[in-house]
């Protein structure tokens, strides 16, 4: 069972959220928290729904109106959707860059500079000896 599984009846969800069941019915009518319905039309809430109900209670106690709460929840859902889409795109881009033939590879040169190389090639090592002496003051 995960946090999206709808298992709680309205009385249990209300108790977990610290609210009266009638408040949950009102929030359902307003579209703030929309539980799933069984074939018998009873409401079933998930842990995510209960968490959302607690957030609504917290925002209400801070003086935010129900319309303000609805808007905040709507924007939070939108942001979550955008974050999920961003993760998908980042993953797709990373896969594309890894699988692209001729991708760019970089190495550090002897002077600390960056050298662009072809994939699958190696740098040639220098066999020169460099002697360093501390300069005299």
N, C-alpha and C positions, 0 to 999 in steps of 0.2 A: 504494500500500500504506500502510495506517495502522497504528497501534500495536496494534490489536485483531485484525489479520489473523494467523491461526494458520499459521505456515510452518515453524517449527523442529521438527526431530525431537528426541527426548529427549536424545541425546548432545550436540547443538549447544546446546540450552537449558541443559543441565547445565554445559557449558563456559562459556557466557556468564554463568551465575549463580555460577560458581566452586564447583560441587557435584558430587557423584558421581551418575550416573544412578539408582542404587538409592535415593538420598535423594529424588529426584523421584518415584519410584514410591511410596515411603512417604507422601509428602505428598499424592499423588493418592488413596491409600487412605484417608488421614485427612480428606480434603476440604479441605485447605489451599489447594491449587492444582489445579484440575480442568481439564486440557487437553481439547481437542476430540479426537474419535477419527475416524480415517479408516474407510472401509468394511472395510479389512483389520485394524482394531482397533489400529493404532499411534497413539501420542500425537502431537499437534501443539500446539506452544506459540506464544504471541504475545509481543511485546515487553512488553506489560502483565504477562503471566505471569512473564517473566524478572525484571521489576522487583519483582514480588511475592515471587519466590523470594529476591532479594537482600535485601528487607526482612525476610523470615523469618530469613535467615542473620544479619542484624544484630541482630534481637531475640533470637535464640538466643544470640549471643555476649555479649549483655548479661545473660544468665541467665534469660530469660523461658521458661517451660515451653511445650511444644507446645500444650497446652490454652489457656494464656494467649495465645499467638500467634494461635490460631484465633479466640479471642474478640476480640482487638484488630482483626484483619482484618475480622471480621464487623461490628464497630462502625464501622470506617472505611468499609466499603461502605454501611452504613446512613446515615452522615453524608453521603457523596457523593450518595446517592439523595435525601436531604432537601434538600441544597443545589441539586440539579438541579430539584427540584419547586418550591423557593422562587423560583428564577430564572424558571421557567415562569409562576408566579403573579404575580410582579412585572411580567413582560412583558404578561400578560393585563390586569392592572390598569392599566398605563400606556396600553395601547391603548384600554381602556374609557374612561379619563378623557379621552383626546384626542378620542375619537369621540362623547362624550356631548353632546347638545345642551344649551345653557345652562350650559356649564361655567363655573366661576368664574374671573374674571380680576382681577388686582390691579394697582393703580397707586400711586405715591407722591404724597401730597398736598403742598402748598406748605410745610407745617410739618413734613414728614417722616413724617406719619401714613400708614397704609395704608388705601386706599380700595378697596372691593369694587365691581367693575363688571360689567355684562353683556358677554358675548362679542360682539365686533363693534362695540362702541362706543368712542369716543375721549374723552379728557379735554378739557375746554375750557381753553384757555390764558387766563391772566389778562393783561390789557394794562396793569395798574397798574404804576406805577413806585414802587419803594421806595428811599428815600434813607437811607443809613446814615451816621451820624456817630459818630465815636469819642467816648464820654462823657468828660467832663472829670473828672480825679481829685479 
